[in-house]
Amino acid sequence: MSLRKWIHFEYAVGFLVCLSFYIYLDYSILLFVFLLLVPDIFMIGYLFSKKTGSTIYNLGHSITLPILLILLAVLNEFPNVLMAGVIWLAHICLDRSLGFGLKYERSFKDTHLQRIE
């Protein structure tokens, strides 16, 4: 198995873990499906320039922010924030499992995952 396929597989597992955790917490599956694509709002930066677009997109598609949000929610018992963080992380895992990675400034389709053999 190539490294790229292995990474796609790992993120697919990450998505399934997020979905399982979400179901375990007894949140609405319909809401999960409805909100799963909301993090793509971070593509809005591409309306201004490739540089702004890639910066904003990468900010919204880095796993750091949703993990910090989940940690904040768990420590402070914020169930709605926890739900949002899990959906956000699930979105990122789904994107990466499908090959959509962090963006370079040259092109929306030029991602960090494409540079892995």
N, C-alpha and C positions, 0 to 999 in steps of 0.2 A: 504494500500500500504506500502510495506516495505521501510525502509530508503534507501537501495541500489537502489531499483526501482525508488524512488523519485529523487535520485541524477542523475540517468541515464536520467530520464525525463527532469530534469532541464538543463542538458548539451545538450540534443536534442533541447530544446528550444533555448539555447545559439547558437547552430549551425545554426538554422533557422534565428535567429536575425542577425548573421554575414553574412549569405547568402543574406538576405534581404537588409542589409546595403550595401553590395558589389554591388548588382543589382541596388540599388538606386543611387550609385555613378557612375553607367553606365560603369563599367569595363566589360571586356570580360568574358563571362561565360565559354567559351572554355579554356581560360587561368586559370580560377578558378579550373576547373576540372583537368587540366594538372598539376597545381602547388599544389593541395591539399595534395598530399602525400610527397612533398619535405621535410617537417620537420622530416620525418622518417629517414633522413640522420643522425640524432643524435644517431641512433642505432649503428653507426660505432665504438663507444667505446667498444662494446662487442667483437670486434676482438682482443682486448688487454687483458681484464679481466672483470669479473663480476662487480667488484667495479668501474672500469673506465667506463664501459658500463652504469651502473645504474646512475652514477654521470652525465655523459654527456647527457644521455637520459632525465633525470629529469630536467636538465638545459634547454633543448630544449622543454620540455613539461610542463613547469610551465607557468601559465598564466601571470606572472609578466612581462616577456620580451616582448611578443607581445603587451601587453597593454601599456608599456612604449614606444614601437616603434610607436604605433598608436598615442599616445599623442604627441610625437616628430614630427610626420608627420603632424598632425593637426595644431600644433603651428607654424610650419615652412613652411607650404604649400608644402609638398613633396608628390605629388599624388602617385608616384610609391612605396614609402615607406609605405604609407597608405594602398595601395592595398596588399602589402606583409604582413603587420601586421594583416590585416583583414583575409587573407587566413590562416596565421599561427594560429590565435586565433580560426578560424573555424575548423582547423585540430584538435586542442586540444579538443575542445568541441565535435567533432565527435568521437574522440578516447574515451573520457570519457563516452559518451552516449552509446558506444558499450562495455564498461566495461574495457577498457585499461587504467589503472591508472599509477601513478608514481611508479617506480620500487624500490624494495628492493634489496640488494646485493646478496641474496641467489639464486634467480632465476629470469629470465626474466618474467616468468608468475606470480611471487609473487608481487602483487600490493597493493597499499593502498586501493583500492576499494573492494578488496576481503576480507578485514578485517572488513568491515562494514556489519552488519546484516540487 
